[in-house]
Amino acid sequence: MAELSIDALEANFDSWVALVINKKDDYPNPEFDILKDLANAKGLSGVYLTVNKPYSSLKKNFVKGKINFDNLYFVDLVSRRVLKGKEDKLADCTFIDSPSSLTTAAIAFVQAIKMPQSKSKEKKVFIMADSLNTFMIYNKANVVKRFFHFLILKSRELGCKCILLSADLSDASEINGLVANFSDKVITSGGSVA
C-alpha cells in the first residue's frame, strides 16, 4: 500500500477517518490497496457503502483484485435503481431503494457496523463509502453534508476506521473540503497527504 498509506493512522489511532481523493487518470481503483490492507492483511471486518458501483460489479472486481470479501458487508444504494428492484436482501448486502434514501441507508449502515461488534467487543470494523461525489448526483448538497457528518460521528462513536472515497472534480470540491475538515487525514490518489 505504498501509494495510499494509512500506516500513520493505524500506528497512532484505534479509530480514524481518512478522505481519499481519487485522480482517475493516475490511479483508477484506490480502494483496492486499502481493502487489501484492512480486509486481507489485517483481517478486519468492514462495511462497504456504495452508490457508485452495484454490489454484483463490486464482488466481481474484488474477485479479480484478490480482495477477501468474506468479512465485508455491503450497503448498496444503486442496484435497485439500475436493476429495477430485482435485488433482495442477501446475507452480505442490504439493498436500499434509492440513492436518495439516506435515512434508510444510515439505519442499514449502523446495523451493519454492529453485526461484527456484537460477536466481539474487541472486533475492529472499518467503513468505506464510495463515493462522496456520486452521492451529490442524487441528493442536495446540504443533505449529503449532514449524511456524511452523521456517518463520521457514528464511526468515531463506534470506534471504527472510516475511509471516504471521492473524486478530484470541481463539483465535488465543496463536499471534499467539508469532509476534509472532519477527517484525520486527506490522501490523494497520487500519494500526497494533507
C-alpha positions as CSV (number, residue, x, y, z in Angstrom):
1,M,0.0,0.0,0.0
2,A,2.8,2.4,-0.8
3,E,0.7,4.9,-2.7
4,L,-2.2,5.2,-0.2
5,S,-0.6,4.5,3.1
6,I,-2.8,4.6,6.2
7,D,0.0,3.3,8.3
8,A,0.5,6.5,10.3
9,L,-3.2,6.5,11.2
10,E,-3.0,2.8,12.2
11,A,0.0,3.5,14.4
12,N,-1.5,6.5,16.2
13,F,-5.2,5.9,16.4
14,D,-7.6,3.0,17.2
15,S,-10.3,4.7,15.1
16,W,-9.8,7.3,12.4
17,V,-11.3,9.0,9.3
18,A,-9.5,9.3,6.0
19,L,-10.7,11.1,2.9
20,V,-9.2,9.6,-0.2
21,I,-9.4,11.9,-3.2
22,N,-9.0,9.9,-6.4
23,K,-7.5,11.3,-9.6
24,K,-8.9,8.8,-12.1
25,D,-6.2,9.3,-14.7
26,D,-3.5,8.5,-12.1
27,Y,-5.0,5.6,-10.1
28,P,-8.3,4.0,-11.1
29,N,-9.0,1.9,-8.0
30,P,-7.5,3.3,-4.8
31,E,-10.0,1.3,-2.7
32,F,-8.2,-1.9,-3.8
33,D,-5.0,-1.1,-1.9
34,I,-6.9,0.0,1.2
35,L,-9.1,-3.1,1.1
36,K,-6.1,-5.4,0.6
37,D,-4.5,-3.9,3.7
38,L,-7.6,-3.8,6.0
39,A,-9.6,-6.9,4.8
40,N,-6.8,-9.1,3.6
41,A,-3.7,-8.3,5.6
42,K,-5.3,-7.2,8.9
43,G,-8.4,-9.5,8.6
44,L,-10.8,-6.7,9.7
45,S,-14.5,-6.8,9.1
46,G,-15.8,-4.0,7.0
47,V,-19.0,-2.2,5.8
48,Y,-18.8,-1.0,2.2
49,L,-21.4,1.7,1.5
50,T,-21.8,2.1,-2.3
51,V,-23.7,4.4,-4.5
52,N,-21.0,4.3,-7.2
53,K,-21.0,0.7,-8.3
54,P,-23.6,-2.1,-7.9
55,Y,-22.9,-4.9,-5.4
56,S,-22.6,-7.5,-8.2
57,S,-19.9,-5.4,-10.0
58,L,-18.0,-4.8,-6.8
59,K,-17.9,-8.5,-6.0
60,K,-16.6,-9.4,-9.5
61,N,-14.0,-6.7,-9.2
62,F,-12.9,-7.8,-5.8
63,V,-12.5,-11.4,-7.0
64,K,-10.3,-10.2,-9.9
65,G,-8.4,-7.9,-7.5
66,K,-7.9,-10.8,-5.0
67,I,-9.7,-8.9,-2.2
68,N,-11.1,-11.0,0.6
69,F,-14.8,-10.0,0.9
70,D,-15.8,-12.8,3.4
71,N,-15.9,-10.3,6.2
72,L,-17.4,-7.4,4.2
73,Y,-21.0,-6.3,4.4
74,F,-22.4,-4.1,1.6
75,V,-25.0,-1.4,1.8
76,D,-25.9,-0.9,-1.9
77,L,-27.8,2.3,-2.8
78,V,-27.6,1.8,-6.6
79,S,-28.6,-1.7,-7.7
80,R,-32.3,-1.3,-7.1
81,R,-32.3,1.8,-9.2
82,V,-30.4,0.2,-12.0
83,L,-31.9,-3.3,-11.9
84,K,-35.5,-2.0,-11.1
85,G,-36.0,-3.8,-7.8
86,K,-34.7,-7.2,-8.8
87,E,-32.3,-7.4,-5.9
88,D,-33.3,-8.8,-2.5
89,K,-31.6,-8.7,0.8
90,L,-28.6,-11.1,0.9
91,A,-26.5,-12.4,3.8
92,D,-23.8,-9.9,3.0
93,C,-25.8,-7.0,1.5
94,T,-28.7,-4.7,2.1
95,F,-30.2,-3.1,-1.0
96,I,-31.6,0.4,-0.5
97,D,-34.4,1.5,-2.7
98,S,-32.8,4.7,-3.9
99,P,-29.6,6.7,-3.7
100,S,-31.8,9.4,-2.2
101,S,-32.9,7.2,0.7
102,L,-30.2,8.4,3.0
103,T,-32.2,7.8,6.3
104,T,-32.7,4.1,5.3
105,A,-29.0,3.9,4.3
106,A,-28.0,5.3,7.7
107,I,-30.1,2.8,9.5
108,A,-28.6,-0.1,7.4
109,F,-25.1,1.3,7.9
110,V,-25.4,1.3,11.7
111,Q,-26.9,-2.2,11.8
112,A,-24.2,-3.5,9.6
113,I,-21.4,-2.0,11.8
114,K,-22.9,-3.5,14.9
115,M,-23.0,-7.1,13.4
116,P,-19.3,-7.9,13.8
117,Q,-19.1,-5.9,17.0
118,S,-21.9,-7.9,18.6
119,K,-19.8,-11.0,18.2
120,S,-16.8,-9.5,19.9
121,K,-16.4,-6.1,21.5
122,E,-12.7,-6.2,20.6
123,K,-13.5,-6.7,16.9
124,K,-12.4,-3.6,14.9
125,V,-14.5,-2.6,12.0
126,F,-13.8,-0.4,9.0
127,I,-16.2,1.5,6.8
128,M,-15.7,2.5,3.2
129,A,-18.0,4.9,1.4
130,D,-17.8,5.1,-2.4
131,S,-18.1,7.9,-3.3
132,L,-18.9,11.3,-1.9
133,N,-19.2,13.0,-5.3
134,T,-21.7,10.3,-6.6
135,F,-24.0,11.0,-3.6
136,M,-24.1,14.6,-4.8
137,I,-25.7,13.5,-8.1
138,Y,-28.8,12.1,-6.3
139,N,-29.0,14.5,-3.3
140,K,-28.9,18.1,-2.4
141,A,-25.5,19.3,-1.1
142,N,-26.8,20.1,2.4
143,V,-28.4,16.6,2.7
144,V,-25.1,14.9,1.7
145,K,-23.1,17.1,4.1
146,R,-25.4,16.1,7.0
147,F,-25.3,12.4,6.0
148,F,-21.5,12.3,6.0
149,H,-21.3,14.3,9.2
150,F,-23.5,11.7,10.8
151,L,-21.5,8.8,9.2
152,I,-18.2,10.2,10.5
153,L,-19.6,10.9,14.0
154,K,-21.2,7.4,14.2
155,S,-18.0,5.7,13.0
156,R,-16.0,7.6,15.7
157,E,-18.5,6.8,18.4
158,L,-18.4,3.1,17.5
159,G,-14.6,3.0,17.2
160,C,-14.4,2.3,13.5
161,K,-11.8,3.1,10.9
162,C,-13.6,5.2,8.2
163,I,-12.4,5.6,4.6
164,L,-14.4,8.1,2.4
165,L,-13.7,7.9,-1.3
166,S,-14.2,10.9,-3.6
167,A,-13.1,12.2,-7.0
168,D,-10.9,15.2,-7.7
169,L,-13.6,17.1,-9.5
170,S,-14.7,20.7,-9.3
171,D,-18.3,19.8,-8.5
172,A,-17.0,17.7,-5.5
173,S,-14.7,20.4,-4.1
174,E,-17.3,21.7,-1.6
175,I,-18.1,18.3,-0.1
176,N,-14.4,17.3,-0.2
177,G,-13.5,20.4,1.7
178,L,-16.1,19.9,4.3
179,V,-15.3,16.2,4.9
180,A,-11.6,17.1,4.9
181,N,-12.3,19.3,8.0
182,F,-13.8,16.2,9.8
183,S,-11.0,13.8,8.7
184,D,-7.8,12.8,10.4
185,K,-6.0,12.6,7.1
186,V,-6.6,13.5,3.5
187,I,-4.9,11.3,0.9
188,T,-4.8,11.9,-2.9
189,S,-4.5,9.0,-5.2
190,G,-1.1,10.3,-6.2
191,G,0.1,9.8,-2.7
192,S,0.3,13.3,-1.3
193,V,-1.1,13.9,2.1
194,A,-2.8,17.0,3.6
